[in-house]
Amino acid sequence: MLGCGRSNRSRRLKKISDGGSLFLFVPPNGSKLWRFSCTFAGKQKTLAIGAYPAISLAEARAARDAAKVLLSKGVDPGEQKKLDAISAALARATTFEVVAAELLDKKKREGRTERTAEKLRWLYDLAKAHIGTRPIGEITALEILVALRAVETRGQLETAKRLRAVIGEVFRYGVATGRAMTDPTFALRGALTAPKVKHRAAIIDPKAFGGLLRAIDGFSGQPTTKAALQLMALLFPRPARCASPSGLSSISTQRSGPSPPPGRR
């Protein structure tokens, strides 16, 4: 057995062999470094495995055996180690948290208000607690469901529904940028408890209606949403009519101002 602990500081380089081309390289500074000597494509090469005792003797032998398997398949273990390091770095750079932050920056460049960005950031944080550090291409529908259930069990059914939609948007952006293959949230349709719709009574009190108009006037969200709310307060169209271009085109405008379409006057 290799005497790792007996390799003390010396003025000379030491190579302590363990067999099978594995050896402990001990430079004058006293550090102990595992090395594996091999031949690939007719060239002598040395593979760095790691430092002792962080890498134990058993781990070093396992790494040596794995390198020999690669050599038997015609693969350079040194190049494979570099590729593995690159893959690991890419995985760290393509986590859900990183992709979500990139998408949020994109939305802000597109003109989304800071208030909208704050709401998205809050929803992203709910998801990041469970899947934030995971590579986005490896996240499963079950992992997402666990994150959604954590919100759902607090009774926040509408938030859980919105969170699923926001997570799906991050995945679709990941697909578009080549960092994910699919959007797992599609598989979760119907998995969440549907929130009960609570119908609100119409505002018929003039003072309360005035308060609604003032709230619309102070709305700081999307300008298109504010304009739609103002039109609804003036013309009382159905929400779907304001939300579609064909519906808006049916609202006629005259010198005296806009008027409801025929049949709605």
N, C-alpha and C positions, 0 to 999 in steps of 0.2 A: 504493500500500500504506500502511496505517495506521502511523504512526511511534510505536509504543507506548513504546519505550525513551526517546524524547525528551520525554516528558511529565513534566517535573520539578516539584518543589514550587513552588507559586505562591500568592499571596494571594487569587487569584480562582478561581472555579469554571471548569472547562473541560469542554467537550464536543467530543471529537474523533470525527468521523463516519467510519465505514468503508463506508457505503453499505448500502442495503436496510434502513434504520431501525436498524442496529446502530451503537452508538457507545461510546466509552470515556469514562466519567464520572470526572473528576479533581477531588476537593474540595481545599480549602486544605491539608489535612494531607498531601497527596502520594500518597495511595492511588489505585489505578487499578482502576475497577470497570466490568465489562462490563454494558451495558444494551441492551434491545431495546424500541423504542417501537412500539406497535401500537394499533389501534382494535378494540374488541369491543363489540357491542350498542350502538353509537353513542357509546361512552365511550372516551376516550383512556387508555391504560394503559402502564405501563412494567414490563417483566419483568427481574428481576435474574438475571443469568447466572452471575456469579462474579467473582473478582478476578484481575487480571493480575499476575504471570506464571503463577500456579497454573493458570489457564485460558488456554491459548494462543490466538493469533489464529484458528488453524484450528478449534479446539474451539468458540470463541465463534461463528464463522460456522456451524458445524454445528448448534449449539443454536438459532441464529436461524432456519435453514432448517427445523428440526424444529418450531419454534413456528409458522412460517408454514403448515406442513402441518396442524397442529391447527386453526389459524384457518380454513383452507379447509374443514374438516369441521364448523365451527360449535362448536369446543371452545375454551374460554378457557385459554390456555397457563399463565397464572398459577394458576388453580384446579387444573389438571392437575398442576402442580408440587407443590402442597400435598398432593394425593391421593397422588402418588408418594412423598412424604416420609412420609405416614402409613402407607402400605403397607410401606415399608422398616422403619419403627419396629415395626410389628406382626410383620414377619418376624423381626426381632431378638428380639422378646419371645416367639416361638413356636418357638424352636430345640428340638432334642431334649433338650439339657441342661436348659433351663428347664422343659419339661414333665415330664422325669424327676424333677427336684427337687420339683416340685409334687406328683407322685404319691407320692413318698417321704414328704413331709410328711403327706399324707392317710393313708397307712398307719400312721404314727406316732400320729396322732390316733385311729386306730381301735384302738390298743392293741398294735401290734406291738412286740416287745421291741427293745432297742437292739442286741442281737446280730444279730437278723434284719435290722435297718436297716443295720448295717455290711456284712453280706453283699450286700444289694441295692446299697448304695453302691459296693462293690467291683466288682460286675458292671456297674453304670452307667458307672463309670470306664473299663472295658474298651471299652465302646461309644463313649463320648465322645471317645476318642482319634481316632476315625475320623469320627463323624457328629455330635458334640456341638454344633458351631456351625452346623449346617445347619438351615434351617427344616423342621420335622417334616413339613409337607405336601408338601415337595419331595424328600424322601429316597426313593430307589428301592430295590428288592429287591437290585440288584447292589451298591449301596453297603453294605448290611447284610451281604451275603455276604462282601465284602472284610473287614469287621470280624470276622466269624465265622471266616473262613479264617486270619486272623492268630492266633487262639487255637488253632485246630485243628492248624496246622502245628507248634505246640509240643508236640503230643501230648496236649493237654488236651481230649479228646473230650467228656467229660461236662460240662465247663465250657462248651464251645461250644454243646452242646445246651441247657443251662440258660440261657445268654446269649440264645439265640434266643427262648426263652419269655419272658424278662424284657423284651427289646426289644419283642416283640409286645404285652405288657401295657401298655407305655408308649404304643404306637401306638393301642391300643384306648381308652385313657384320652383320647388326643388326639382320636379320633373322637367320643367321648362329649361332649367339651367344645368341639367345633366347630373344632378346629385341624388336623385331618387328615381325609382322605376315606376312606382304607382302611388296612388293616394289611398292609404288604408281606411280612411274615414268613410269611403263608400260602403264598406262592408258593415258599418255600424248603423246603417239606416234602420230605424225601428228598435234599436237596442236601448234607447233612453226612454224614460218615462215622459210622455208628452205633457207639457204644462197645460192646465185648464185655462181656457179663454174666459176672461172676466169682462163682460160687456159693461160699458160705462154709460150712464144716463146722459142725455143731451143737456147742454148748458142752455137754459132758457132765462136765467136771471141776467138782466142787462149789465149789472156791475160785474158779475162773474165773467160774462162774455168780454167785457172791456179788459179784465185782467188777462184773459186768454190772448187777446190781440196784443197787449203789451208784452206778454211772454214771447209771442211769435216775433215781434219787432226786435226783441233782445236776443233772439236765438243766434248762437255763435257757431253752429255746425256748417254743413255744406250749403253754399249759396242756393243751389238748386232745390234743396229741401226747404229752405226758408221761403223761396219763391212759391213753391207748391203749397205750403201752408197758408201763405197770404192769398193765393188764388182760391183755395178752398173756403177761406173765411169770407171772400167776396161773392163767389158763385155757387158754393155748396155742391161741387161735382163729387162723384164717387172717387175714392183715392186712386183706383186703377186708371181712371181717365187722366188724372194729373201725372201718373207715372209713365204713360206711354205717349210717344210722339203723335200717334194717330188720334189719341184722345184730346191732346192739346190743340191739334189742328181743327178739331170740331168746335172749339170755342171761338166764336166770331168776335171781332173787334170793330167798333164804330167810333165816330168822333166823340160820342157821348161816353165812350168807355166800353169795356168788355161786357158782353151779355151772354147768358147761358145758351147752349144750343137748343134747337127746336125740341119741344117735348119736355124740357126741363125748366121752363119759365113759370 
